[in-house]
């Protein structure tokens, strides 16, 4: 019986080197061609909502930079969980992203089964900016400012009613926190998205709402709605509207808006996406457009966004616990 031929010891080393080289070539080639087709950016809220308005504006400029369309795919439902979970299960190749806000870190504390794990299912790509949501009443409401709002809430024989884009939304939590800070009770009435909530308020179906300027700016300008308090700092486009914390010290919510990719997305792809979004953020026209709806574009790096997420997850978990907010 003849023995099997013996391989030279160098054979294994050469094979390993060739395998590594091939892997590097694939990675380089991948970086050179990305993106080679349209990118889908899931926005887990209804069309016309604040996050949707921001996503479309930024995606328009980033598409021009990447030379491929970024298609917005609205997937509302379950406080944003449906769309977010969809991206968590997507192929990690950079062609499916999600643009999210505080719900990304709030929902795991509100829902027992959100359908995703913030820390292990996503990689932060870019933080687009920070903004405000606005305490809003009808244009013909007898409530004119924060002082009269708090007086009405405390004297009401039945709780004032408020609209939100849905159960577990940032708007829902912000109002629950407002009730706690003011020592009052409100009655929550959820609607299917920010436009529906805005229309319900304008029609007199509820007493007030906390809504994003991006989705209500037209109604403010027409007088159908009146802004009486910012959840964050005052903004240049609405300088006469005070911050709620000026009346209720300690109350402040300043939502951030960011883009995430599924965990496992190649680092070079994440870097290319980050580069394109940052270049878009530097465009004067986009900056002006965002300022008009109360958004301050971010200058933070991708590493900064990763660090922010590491602090935001435990922070909002505690905020939700102390606020007493629950999903109805």
C-alpha positions as CSV (number, residue, x, y, z in Angstrom):
1,X,0.0,0.0,0.0
2,X,1.4,3.4,-0.9
3,X,1.4,6.1,1.7
4,X,-0.4,9.4,1.0
5,X,1.9,12.1,-0.3
6,X,3.2,14.5,2.4
7,X,2.5,18.2,2.0
8,X,5.4,20.6,2.5
9,X,5.0,22.6,5.8
10,X,5.0,25.8,3.8
11,X,1.9,24.7,1.9
12,X,-0.4,25.4,4.9
13,X,1.2,28.8,5.5
14,X,0.9,29.8,1.8
15,X,-2.7,28.7,1.8
16,X,-3.5,30.8,4.9
17,X,-1.8,33.8,3.4
18,X,-3.7,33.4,0.1
19,X,-7.0,33.1,2.1
20,X,-6.2,36.3,4.0
21,X,-5.3,38.2,0.8
22,X,-8.4,37.0,-0.9
23,X,-10.5,38.2,2.1
24,X,-8.8,41.6,1.9
25,X,-9.4,41.9,-1.8
26,X,-13.1,41.2,-1.3
27,X,-13.3,43.8,1.4
28,X,-11.5,46.4,-0.7
29,X,-13.7,45.6,-3.7
30,X,-16.8,45.8,-1.5
31,X,-15.8,49.3,-0.3
32,X,-15.1,50.4,-3.8
33,X,-18.5,49.5,-5.2
34,X,-20.8,50.4,-2.2
35,X,-23.4,51.5,-2.8
36,X,-24.1,49.9,-6.2
37,X,-27.9,49.9,-5.8
38,X,-30.6,51.9,-3.9
39,X,-30.6,52.0,-0.1
40,X,-33.7,51.5,1.9
41,X,-34.1,53.6,5.0
42,X,-36.9,52.5,7.2
43,X,-38.6,55.2,9.2
44,X,-40.8,53.5,11.9
45,X,-43.4,56.2,12.1
46,X,-46.2,57.5,9.8
47,X,-45.4,59.6,6.8
48,X,-45.6,63.3,7.7
49,X,-44.4,62.7,11.3
50,X,-41.4,64.7,12.6
51,X,-38.9,61.9,12.1
52,X,-40.2,61.3,8.6
53,X,-39.8,64.9,7.6
54,X,-36.2,64.9,8.9
55,X,-35.3,61.6,7.3
56,X,-36.6,62.7,3.8
57,X,-34.7,65.9,3.9
58,X,-31.4,64.3,4.9
59,X,-31.8,61.3,2.6
60,X,-32.3,63.6,-0.3
61,X,-28.9,65.2,0.1
62,X,-27.1,62.0,1.1
63,X,-28.5,60.3,-2.0
64,X,-26.8,62.9,-4.2
65,X,-23.5,62.3,-2.4
66,X,-23.7,58.5,-2.6
67,X,-25.0,58.7,-6.2
68,X,-27.7,56.1,-5.3
69,X,-31.3,56.7,-4.1
70,X,-32.1,56.4,-0.4
71,X,-35.7,55.2,-0.4
72,X,-37.8,56.0,2.6
73,X,-39.9,53.1,3.8
74,X,-42.5,54.1,6.5
75,X,-43.2,51.2,8.8
76,X,-45.2,52.6,11.7
77,X,-46.8,50.5,14.5
78,X,-46.2,49.4,18.1
79,X,-44.4,52.7,19.0
80,X,-41.8,52.1,16.2
81,X,-41.1,48.5,17.1
82,X,-42.3,47.0,13.9
83,X,-40.0,49.0,11.6
84,X,-37.1,48.8,13.9
85,X,-37.3,45.0,14.4
86,X,-37.5,44.7,10.6
87,X,-34.1,46.3,10.2
88,X,-32.7,44.3,13.1
89,X,-33.4,41.1,11.0
90,X,-32.2,42.6,7.7
91,X,-29.1,41.5,5.9
92,X,-26.1,43.5,7.3
93,X,-24.8,44.9,4.0
94,X,-25.6,48.6,4.4
95,X,-28.6,48.5,2.1
96,X,-31.2,48.5,4.8
97,X,-31.0,51.2,7.5
98,X,-33.4,52.6,10.1
99,X,-33.7,56.3,11.1
100,X,-34.9,56.5,14.7
101,X,-35.2,58.8,17.6
102,X,-35.5,58.3,21.4
103,X,-38.0,55.4,20.8
104,X,-35.0,53.3,19.9
105,X,-33.8,53.3,23.5
106,X,-37.2,54.0,25.2
107,X,-39.1,51.1,23.8
108,X,-37.1,48.3,25.4
109,X,-38.1,49.8,28.8
110,X,-41.8,50.2,27.8
111,X,-42.3,46.9,26.0
112,X,-41.5,43.4,27.4
113,X,-40.9,42.1,23.8
114,X,-40.0,45.0,21.5
115,X,-38.6,42.5,18.9
116,X,-35.0,43.7,19.0
117,X,-32.1,44.3,21.3
118,X,-30.7,47.8,21.0
119,X,-27.2,47.0,22.1
120,X,-26.7,43.7,20.2
121,X,-28.8,44.1,17.0
122,X,-27.6,47.5,15.7
123,X,-24.5,49.6,14.9
124,X,-24.9,53.4,15.2
125,X,-24.0,55.0,11.8
126,X,-24.6,58.7,12.4
127,X,-26.4,61.1,14.7
128,X,-28.2,63.6,12.5
129,X,-29.2,66.2,15.1
130,X,-31.1,67.1,18.1
131,X,-34.5,68.8,18.4
132,X,-37.6,69.6,20.4
133,X,-41.1,68.5,20.8
134,X,-43.7,71.1,21.6
135,X,-46.6,71.4,24.0
136,X,-49.4,72.4,21.7
137,X,-53.0,73.6,22.1
138,X,-55.7,74.6,19.6
139,X,-55.4,78.1,18.1
140,X,-58.7,79.2,19.7
141,X,-57.9,77.5,23.1
142,X,-58.4,79.7,26.2
143,X,-55.0,78.3,27.3
144,X,-52.5,80.9,26.1
145,X,-49.2,79.9,27.8
146,X,-47.6,77.4,30.2
147,X,-49.0,79.2,33.3
148,X,-52.6,79.0,32.2
149,X,-52.0,75.4,31.0
150,X,-50.9,74.3,34.4
151,X,-53.7,76.2,36.1
152,X,-56.3,74.5,33.8
153,X,-54.7,71.1,34.4
154,X,-54.8,71.5,38.2
155,X,-58.3,72.9,38.4
156,X,-59.9,70.5,35.9
157,X,-62.7,68.3,37.3
158,X,-61.7,65.6,34.9
159,X,-58.2,65.1,33.4
160,X,-57.2,67.1,30.3
161,X,-57.0,64.9,27.3
162,X,-54.0,64.6,25.0
163,X,-53.2,63.1,21.6
164,X,-50.1,61.3,20.7
165,X,-48.9,59.5,17.5
166,X,-49.3,56.2,19.4
167,X,-48.8,54.2,22.5
168,X,-45.3,54.2,23.8
169,X,-44.2,57.0,21.5
170,X,-41.7,59.7,22.7
171,X,-44.7,62.0,22.8
172,X,-46.5,59.6,25.1
173,X,-43.6,59.4,27.5
174,X,-42.9,63.1,27.4
175,X,-46.5,63.8,28.5
176,X,-46.4,61.2,31.2
177,X,-43.3,62.9,32.5
178,X,-44.9,66.3,32.3
179,X,-47.9,65.0,34.4
180,X,-45.5,63.7,37.0
181,X,-43.5,66.9,37.1
182,X,-46.6,69.0,37.4
183,X,-48.4,66.7,39.9
184,X,-51.4,66.3,37.7
185,X,-53.2,63.6,35.7
186,X,-53.9,63.6,31.9
187,X,-56.0,61.2,29.8
188,X,-54.1,59.6,26.9
189,X,-55.8,59.2,23.5
190,X,-53.4,57.6,21.0
191,X,-53.7,58.1,17.2
192,X,-52.1,56.5,14.2
193,X,-49.2,58.9,13.7
194,X,-48.4,62.6,14.2
195,X,-50.5,64.0,11.4
196,X,-53.6,62.2,12.8
197,X,-52.8,63.5,16.3
198,X,-52.3,67.0,15.0
199,X,-55.6,67.0,13.1
200,X,-57.4,65.6,16.1
201,X,-56.1,68.4,18.2
202,X,-57.0,71.1,15.6
203,X,-60.5,69.6,15.4
204,X,-61.1,69.8,19.1
205,X,-61.1,66.1,19.9
206,X,-58.5,66.5,22.6
207,X,-57.2,69.4,24.8
208,X,-53.5,69.3,23.9
209,X,-50.6,67.4,22.5
210,X,-46.8,67.3,22.6
211,X,-45.8,67.2,18.9
212,X,-42.7,67.7,16.8
213,X,-42.4,71.1,15.1
214,X,-41.5,69.3,11.8
215,X,-45.0,67.9,11.6
216,X,-47.0,70.9,12.9
217,X,-45.1,74.0,11.6
218,X,-47.8,74.6,8.9
219,X,-50.6,74.5,11.6
220,X,-48.6,76.9,13.8
221,X,-48.2,79.4,10.9
222,X,-51.9,79.2,9.9
223,X,-53.1,79.7,13.5
224,X,-54.9,76.4,13.8
225,X,-52.5,75.3,16.6
226,X,-50.6,77.3,19.2
227,X,-47.2,76.3,20.6
228,X,-46.9,77.1,24.3
229,X,-43.8,75.2,25.5
230,X,-40.7,73.5,24.3
231,X,-39.6,70.2,25.9
232,X,-35.9,71.3,25.3
233,X,-34.3,74.7,24.8
234,X,-35.9,77.6,22.9
235,X,-35.3,77.5,19.2
236,X,-34.4,80.3,16.7
237,X,-37.4,79.7,14.5
238,X,-39.9,80.0,17.4
239,X,-38.1,82.4,19.8
240,X,-41.3,83.4,21.7
241,X,-42.1,79.9,22.8
242,X,-40.4,79.2,26.2
243,X,-38.9,76.0,27.4
244,X,-41.1,74.1,29.7
245,X,-38.3,73.9,32.3
246,X,-38.5,77.6,32.7
247,X,-41.8,76.9,34.5
248,X,-41.2,73.4,35.6
249,X,-37.5,73.2,36.6
250,X,-36.0,69.8,35.9
251,X,-38.3,68.9,33.0
252,X,-36.4,68.6,29.7
253,X,-36.5,66.2,26.8
254,X,-34.4,67.0,23.7
255,X,-34.8,64.1,21.2
256,X,-31.9,63.1,19.0
257,X,-32.3,61.6,15.5
258,X,-29.9,59.0,14.2
259,X,-29.3,56.3,11.6
260,X,-28.6,52.7,12.5
261,X,-27.5,49.7,10.5
262,X,-27.9,46.0,11.4
263,X,-25.2,44.6,13.6
264,X,-22.5,43.0,11.4
265,X,-22.6,45.6,8.7
266,X,-18.9,45.9,7.4
267,X,-17.0,48.7,9.0
268,X,-16.0,50.2,5.7
269,X,-19.7,50.4,4.6
270,X,-20.6,52.1,7.9
271,X,-17.7,54.5,7.4
272,X,-19.0,55.3,3.8
273,X,-22.5,55.9,5.0
274,X,-21.3,58.1,7.9
275,X,-19.2,60.1,5.4
276,X,-22.1,60.7,3.1
277,X,-24.5,61.8,5.9
278,X,-21.9,64.1,7.5
279,X,-21.2,65.7,4.1
280,X,-25.0,66.2,3.7
281,X,-25.2,67.8,7.2
282,X,-22.5,70.3,6.1
283,X,-24.7,71.7,3.3
284,X,-26.1,75.2,4.1
285,X,-29.5,74.6,2.5
286,X,-30.1,71.5,4.7
287,X,-28.9,73.3,7.8
288,X,-31.3,76.2,7.1
289,X,-34.2,73.8,6.4
290,X,-33.5,71.9,9.7
291,X,-33.3,75.1,11.7
292,X,-36.7,76.1,10.5
293,X,-38.2,73.0,12.2
294,X,-36.1,73.2,15.3
295,X,-33.4,70.7,14.5
296,X,-29.7,71.4,15.2
297,X,-27.6,69.3,13.0
298,X,-24.9,67.3,14.9
299,X,-21.1,67.5,14.4
300,X,-20.5,64.4,16.4
301,X,-18.5,61.4,15.0
302,X,-19.6,57.9,14.6
303,X,-17.6,57.0,17.7
304,X,-19.4,59.7,19.6
305,X,-22.7,58.2,18.6
306,X,-21.6,54.8,19.8
307,X,-20.6,56.4,23.2
308,X,-24.0,58.2,23.4
309,X,-25.9,55.0,22.9
310,X,-24.0,53.4,25.7
311,X,-25.3,56.0,28.1
312,X,-28.8,56.6,26.6
313,X,-29.9,53.0,27.0
314,X,-29.5,52.8,30.8
315,X,-30.6,56.5,31.2
316,X,-33.9,56.1,29.5
317,X,-34.6,52.8,31.2
318,X,-34.4,54.7,34.5
319,X,-36.5,57.6,33.2
320,X,-39.3,55.2,32.1
321,X,-39.3,53.5,35.5
322,X,-39.5,56.7,37.4
323,X,-42.1,58.3,35.1
324,X,-44.5,55.5,35.7
325,X,-45.3,55.5,31.9
326,X,-46.6,52.2,30.6
327,X,-47.9,51.0,27.2
328,X,-51.8,50.8,27.4
